[in-house]
Amino acid sequence: MRKEAILSQFGTKVKLFRNERDISQEKLAELSKLDRTYISSIERGQRNIGILNIIKIADALQVKASSLLEEIGDFDA
């Protein structure tokens, strides 16, 4: 799977969990101590974020970080 597809799938997962909890991007940004524009770019698949930010987002969404990564395809270099 291509990098772009993986980033898009991850962003979709973040957005899905956020919407399930009825949390705005602004609220997620506040809870995770990240910028709202950063959250937006993640959800649009435009950011390749680090593990610490994945954990911040997972904590803010009250899910395990592994839940954000489940069912995301394998990377083809």
N, CA, C and O atoms as a GROMACS GRO file, in nm:
protein
  308
    1MET      N    1   0.084  -0.117   0.000
    1MET     CA    2   0.000   0.000   0.000
    1MET      C    3   0.089   0.124   0.000
    1MET      O    4   0.194   0.126   0.063
    2ARG      N    5   0.046   0.224  -0.069
    2ARG     CA    6   0.123   0.347  -0.081
    2ARG      C    7   0.110   0.433   0.044
    2ARG      O    8   0.013   0.425   0.119
    3LYS      N    9   0.211   0.515   0.064
    3LYS     CA   10   0.216   0.605   0.180
    3LYS      C   11   0.090   0.690   0.188
    3LYS      O   12   0.032   0.705   0.296
    4GLU      N   13   0.047   0.746   0.076
    4GLU     CA   14  -0.069   0.834   0.075
    4GLU      C   15  -0.195   0.762   0.122
    4GLU      O   16  -0.276   0.819   0.195
    5ALA      N   17  -0.210   0.637   0.081
    5ALA     CA   18  -0.328   0.560   0.121
    5ALA      C   19  -0.326   0.530   0.270
    5ALA      O   20  -0.429   0.534   0.337
    6ILE      N   21  -0.209   0.500   0.323
    6ILE     CA   22  -0.196   0.472   0.466
    6ILE      C   23  -0.228   0.597   0.548
    6ILE      O   24  -0.302   0.589   0.646
    7LEU      N   25  -0.175   0.711   0.507
    7LEU     CA   26  -0.202   0.836   0.579
    7LEU      C   27  -0.350   0.871   0.571
    7LEU      O   28  -0.408   0.919   0.669
    8SER      N   29  -0.411   0.846   0.457
    8SER     CA   30  -0.554   0.872   0.440
    8SER      C   31  -0.637   0.781   0.530
    8SER      O   32  -0.732   0.826   0.593
    9GLN      N   33  -0.601   0.653   0.537
    9GLN     CA   34  -0.673   0.559   0.624
    9GLN      C   35  -0.659   0.598   0.770
    9GLN      O   36  -0.756   0.592   0.846
   10PHE      N   37  -0.539   0.638   0.810
   10PHE     CA   38  -0.519   0.679   0.949
   10PHE      C   39  -0.604   0.802   0.980
   10PHE      O   40  -0.670   0.808   1.083
   11GLY      N   41  -0.602   0.900   0.892
   11GLY     CA   42  -0.682   1.020   0.911
   11GLY      C   43  -0.830   0.991   0.920
   11GLY      O   44  -0.901   1.051   1.000
   12THR      N   45  -0.876   0.898   0.838
   12THR     CA   46  -1.016   0.858   0.842
   12THR      C   47  -1.050   0.795   0.976
   12THR      O   48  -1.158   0.818   1.030
   13LYS      N   49  -0.959   0.714   1.031
   13LYS     CA   50  -0.981   0.653   1.162
   13LYS      C   51  -0.992   0.759   1.272
   13LYS      O   52  -1.080   0.752   1.358
   14VAL      N   53  -0.903   0.856   1.269
   14VAL     CA   54  -0.907   0.964   1.368
   14VAL      C   55  -1.041   1.036   1.359
   14VAL      O   56  -1.107   1.059   1.461
   15LYS      N   57  -1.081   1.070   1.238
   15LYS     CA   58  -1.208   1.142   1.219
   15LYS      C   59  -1.327   1.057   1.264
   15LYS      O   60  -1.420   1.110   1.325
   16LEU      N   61  -1.324   0.928   1.235
   16LEU     CA   62  -1.432   0.838   1.276
   16LEU      C   63  -1.446   0.836   1.428
   16LEU      O   64  -1.556   0.853   1.480
   17PHE      N   65  -1.336   0.814   1.498
   17PHE     CA   66  -1.340   0.812   1.644
   17PHE      C   67  -1.384   0.949   1.699
   17PHE      O   68  -1.460   0.956   1.795
   18ARG      N   69  -1.337   1.056   1.638
   18ARG     CA   70  -1.374   1.190   1.684
   18ARG      C   71  -1.524   1.213   1.666
   18ARG      O   72  -1.590   1.262   1.757
   19ASN      N   73  -1.577   1.176   1.550
   19ASN     CA   74  -1.720   1.195   1.524
   19ASN      C   75  -1.806   1.106   1.612
   19ASN      O   76  -1.914   1.147   1.655
   20GLU      N   77  -1.760   0.983   1.639
   20GLU     CA   78  -1.835   0.894   1.728
   20GLU      C   79  -1.849   0.953   1.868
   20GLU      O   80  -1.947   0.926   1.938
   21ARG      N   81  -1.753   1.034   1.907
   21ARG     CA   82  -1.755   1.095   2.040
   21ARG      C   83  -1.812   1.236   2.037
   21ARG      O   84  -1.816   1.305   2.139
   22ASP      N   85  -1.856   1.278   1.919
   22ASP     CA   86  -1.914   1.412   1.901
   22ASP      C   87  -1.820   1.521   1.952
   22ASP      O   88  -1.860   1.612   2.024
   23ILE      N   89  -1.693   1.510   1.910
   23ILE     CA   90  -1.590   1.606   1.948
   23ILE      C   91  -1.550   1.684   1.823
   23ILE      O   92  -1.526   1.625   1.717
   24SER      N   93  -1.542   1.814   1.834
   24SER     CA   94  -1.497   1.896   1.721
   24SER      C   95  -1.346   1.885   1.707
   24SER      O   96  -1.276   1.839   1.797
   25GLN      N   97  -1.297   1.927   1.592
   25GLN     CA   98  -1.151   1.932   1.573
   25GLN      C   99  -1.088   2.024   1.676
   25GLN      O  100  -0.980   1.994   1.728
   26GLU      N  101  -1.153   2.134   1.706
   26GLU     CA  102  -1.099   2.228   1.805
   26GLU      C  103  -1.089   2.163   1.942
   26GLU      O  104  -0.989   2.180   2.012
   27LYS      N  105  -1.192   2.089   1.981
   27LYS     CA  106  -1.191   2.022   2.112
   27LYS      C  107  -1.084   1.913   2.116
   27LYS      O  108  -1.014   1.899   2.216
   28LEU      N  109  -1.072   1.836   2.007
   28LEU     CA  110  -0.968   1.733   2.002
   28LEU      C  111  -0.830   1.797   2.010
   28LEU      O  112  -0.742   1.745   2.078
   29ALA      N  113  -0.812   1.908   1.942
   29ALA     CA  114  -0.684   1.979   1.948
   29ALA      C  115  -0.654   2.023   2.091
   29ALA      O  116  -0.542   2.009   2.139
   30GLU      N  117  -0.754   2.077   2.157
   30GLU     CA  118  -0.737   2.122   2.296
   30GLU      C  119  -0.702   2.004   2.388
   30GLU      O  120  -0.610   2.012   2.469
   31LEU      N  121  -0.776   1.895   2.374
   31LEU     CA  122  -0.754   1.777   2.460
   31LEU      C  123  -0.618   1.712   2.436
   31LEU      O  124  -0.556   1.660   2.529
   32SER      N  125  -0.572   1.716   2.311
   32SER     CA  126  -0.445   1.651   2.277
   32SER      C  127  -0.327   1.748   2.282
   32SER      O  128  -0.212   1.708   2.264
   33LYS      N  129  -0.357   1.875   2.307
   33LYS     CA  130  -0.254   1.979   2.312
   33LYS      C  131  -0.180   1.991   2.178
   33LYS      O  132  -0.058   2.009   2.173
   34LEU      N  133  -0.258   1.980   2.070
   34LEU     CA  134  -0.208   1.998   1.934
   34LEU      C  135  -0.290   2.109   1.868
   34LEU      O  136  -0.396   2.145   1.919
   35ASP      N  137  -0.242   2.161   1.759
   35ASP     CA  138  -0.312   2.268   1.689
   35ASP      C  139  -0.428   2.212   1.606
   35ASP      O  140  -0.418   2.101   1.552
   36ARG      N  141  -0.538   2.287   1.595
   36ARG     CA  142  -0.653   2.242   1.518
   36ARG      C  143  -0.617   2.219   1.372
   36ARG      O  144  -0.666   2.123   1.311
   37THR      N  145  -0.532   2.304   1.314
   37THR     CA  146  -0.494   2.285   1.174
   37THR      C  147  -0.412   2.158   1.156
   37THR      O  148  -0.416   2.095   1.050
   38TYR      N  149  -0.338   2.120   1.259
   38TYR     CA  150  -0.262   1.994   1.257
   38TYR      C  151  -0.358   1.875   1.256
   38TYR      O  152  -0.340   1.780   1.180
   39ILE      N  153  -0.461   1.880   1.341
   39ILE     CA  154  -0.564   1.776   1.344
   39ILE      C  155  -0.632   1.766   1.208
   39ILE      O  156  -0.652   1.656   1.156
   40SER      N  157  -0.666   1.879   1.151
   40SER     CA  158  -0.731   1.881   1.020
   40SER      C  159  -0.644   1.816   0.913
   40SER      O  160  -0.692   1.737   0.832
   41SER      N  161  -0.516   1.849   0.913
   41SER     CA  162  -0.426   1.792   0.811
   41SER      C  163  -0.407   1.642   0.832
   41SER      O  164  -0.387   1.568   0.735
   42ILE      N  165  -0.412   1.595   0.957
   42ILE     CA  166  -0.405   1.451   0.984
   42ILE      C  167  -0.528   1.383   0.925
   42ILE      O  168  -0.517   1.282   0.856
   43GLU      N  169  -0.645   1.439   0.954
   43GLU     CA  170  -0.769   1.379   0.906
   43GLU      C  171  -0.778   1.378   0.754
   43GLU      O  172  -0.845   1.291   0.697
   44ARG      N  173  -0.713   1.471   0.689
   44ARG     CA  174  -0.712   1.475   0.542
   44ARG      C  175  -0.600   1.390   0.482
   44ARG      O  176  -0.583   1.386   0.360
   45GLY      N  177  -0.523   1.322   0.568
   45GLY     CA  178  -0.417   1.235   0.520
   45GLY      C  179  -0.296   1.310   0.469
   45GLY      O  180  -0.221   1.258   0.385
   46GLN      N  181  -0.275   1.431   0.518
   46GLN     CA  182  -0.164   1.514   0.470
   46GLN      C  183  -0.047   1.519   0.566
   46GLN      O  184   0.052   1.587   0.539
   47ARG      N  185  -0.056   1.448   0.678
   47ARG     CA  186   0.052   1.449   0.778
   47ARG      C  187   0.097   1.307   0.810
   47ARG      O  188   0.014   1.218   0.827
   48ASN      N  189   0.226   1.289   0.818
   48ASN     CA  190   0.284   1.164   0.865
   48ASN      C  191   0.332   1.193   1.007
   48ASN      O  192   0.443   1.242   1.027
   49ILE      N  193   0.247   1.161   1.105
   49ILE     CA  194   0.274   1.204   1.242
   49ILE      C  195   0.356   1.101   1.319
   49ILE      O  196   0.359   0.983   1.284
   50GLY      N  197   0.421   1.148   1.423
   50GLY     CA  198   0.504   1.063   1.507
   50GLY      C  199   0.423   0.989   1.613
   50GLY      O  200   0.307   1.021   1.638
   51ILE      N  201   0.487   0.892   1.673
   51ILE     CA  202   0.422   0.806   1.771
   51ILE      C  203   0.372   0.885   1.893
   51ILE      O  204   0.267   0.852   1.947
   52LEU      N  205   0.445   0.985   1.936
   52LEU     CA  206   0.401   1.062   2.054
   52LEU      C  207   0.271   1.136   2.025
   52LEU      O  208   0.185   1.146   2.113
   53ASN      N  209   0.256   1.188   1.904
   53ASN     CA  210   0.132   1.257   1.869
   53ASN      C  211   0.018   1.158   1.848
   53ASN      O  212  -0.098   1.191   1.875
   54ILE      N  213   0.048   1.038   1.800
   54ILE     CA  214  -0.055   0.934   1.791
   54ILE      C  215  -0.108   0.904   1.931
   54ILE      O  216  -0.228   0.890   1.950
   55ILE      N  217  -0.018   0.893   2.027
   55ILE     CA  218  -0.058   0.864   2.165
   55ILE      C  219  -0.138   0.980   2.223
   55ILE      O  220  -0.237   0.957   2.293
   56LYS      N  221  -0.098   1.103   2.197
   56LYS     CA  222  -0.174   1.220   2.245
   56LYS      C  223  -0.317   1.217   2.192
   56LYS      O  224  -0.412   1.241   2.266
   57ILE      N  225  -0.330   1.188   2.063
   57ILE     CA  226  -0.463   1.185   2.001
   57ILE      C  227  -0.545   1.069   2.058
   57ILE      O  228  -0.663   1.086   2.090
   58ALA      N  229  -0.483   0.953   2.070
   58ALA     CA  230  -0.553   0.837   2.127
   58ALA      C  231  -0.600   0.866   2.269
   58ALA      O  232  -0.714   0.836   2.304
   59ASP      N  233  -0.515   0.924   2.350
   59ASP     CA  234  -0.553   0.959   2.487
   59ASP      C  235  -0.670   1.057   2.488
   59ASP      O  236  -0.763   1.043   2.567
   60ALA      N  237  -0.665   1.156   2.401
   60ALA     CA  238  -0.773   1.255   2.393
   60ALA      C  239  -0.905   1.191   2.350
   60ALA      O  240  -1.012   1.232   2.394
   61LEU      N  241  -0.896   1.090   2.264
   61LEU     CA  242  -1.015   1.019   2.217
   61LEU      C  243  -1.055   0.905   2.310
   61LEU      O  244  -1.158   0.841   2.290
   62GLN      N  245  -0.974   0.880   2.412
   62GLN     CA  246  -0.996   0.774   2.510
   62GLN      C  247  -1.003   0.636   2.443
   62GLN      O  248  -1.092   0.555   2.470
   63VAL      N  249  -0.906   0.613   2.354
   63VAL     CA  250  -0.889   0.482   2.290
   63VAL      C  251  -0.743   0.443   2.299
   63VAL      O  252  -0.657   0.527   2.326
   64LYS      N  253  -0.714   0.316   2.278
   64LYS     CA  254  -0.575   0.272   2.271
   64LYS      C  255  -0.516   0.320   2.139
   64LYS      O  256  -0.585   0.324   2.038
   65ALA      N  257  -0.390   0.355   2.141
   65ALA     CA  258  -0.322   0.397   2.018
   65ALA      C  259  -0.333   0.290   1.911
   65ALA      O  260  -0.345   0.320   1.793
   66SER      N  261  -0.328   0.164   1.952
   66SER     CA  262  -0.337   0.054   1.856
   66SER      C  263  -0.471   0.055   1.782
   66SER      O  264  -0.479   0.008   1.668
   67SER      N  265  -0.576   0.107   1.844
   67SER     CA  266  -0.706   0.115   1.778
   67SER      C  267  -0.703   0.207   1.657
   67SER      O  268  -0.776   0.186   1.560
   68LEU      N  269  -0.618   0.308   1.663
   68LEU     CA  270  -0.606   0.401   1.550
   68LEU      C  271  -0.531   0.338   1.434
   68LEU      O  272  -0.542   0.383   1.320
   69LEU      N  273  -0.454   0.233   1.463
   69LEU     CA  274  -0.370   0.170   1.360
   69LEU      C  275  -0.428   0.039   1.308
   69LEU      O  276  -0.379  -0.015   1.209
   70GLU      N  277  -0.531  -0.013   1.373
   70GLU     CA  278  -0.591  -0.139   1.331
   70GLU      C  279  -0.647  -0.128   1.190
   70GLU      O  280  -0.702  -0.026   1.150
   71GLU      N  281  -0.631  -0.235   1.115
   71GLU     CA  282  -0.687  -0.249   0.981
   71GLU      C  283  -0.631  -0.151   0.879
   71GLU      O  284  -0.692  -0.128   0.775
   72ILE      N  285  -0.517  -0.094   0.908
   72ILE     CA  286  -0.450  -0.009   0.810
   72ILE      C  287  -0.353  -0.097   0.734
   72ILE      O  288  -0.279  -0.175   0.794
   73GLY      N  289  -0.353  -0.086   0.602
   73GLY     CA  290  -0.277  -0.175   0.516
   73GLY      C  291  -0.127  -0.168   0.535
   73GLY      O  292  -0.074  -0.077   0.599
   74ASP      N  293  -0.060  -0.266   0.478
   74ASP     CA  294   0.086  -0.273   0.483
   74ASP      C  295   0.147  -0.172   0.387
   74ASP      O  296   0.089  -0.140   0.283
   75PHE      N  297   0.263  -0.123   0.423
   75PHE     CA  298   0.334  -0.023   0.343
   75PHE      C  299   0.419  -0.092   0.238
   75PHE      O  300   0.498  -0.181   0.269
   76ASP      N  301   0.404  -0.048   0.114
   76ASP     CA  302   0.491  -0.092   0.005
   76ASP      C  303   0.588   0.021  -0.025
   76ASP      O  304   0.546   0.130  -0.064
   77ALA      N  305   0.716  -0.004  -0.007
   77ALA     CA  306   0.817   0.100  -0.027
   77ALA      C  307   0.822   0.150  -0.168
   77ALA      O  308   0.903   0.238  -0.200
   0.00000   0.00000   0.00000
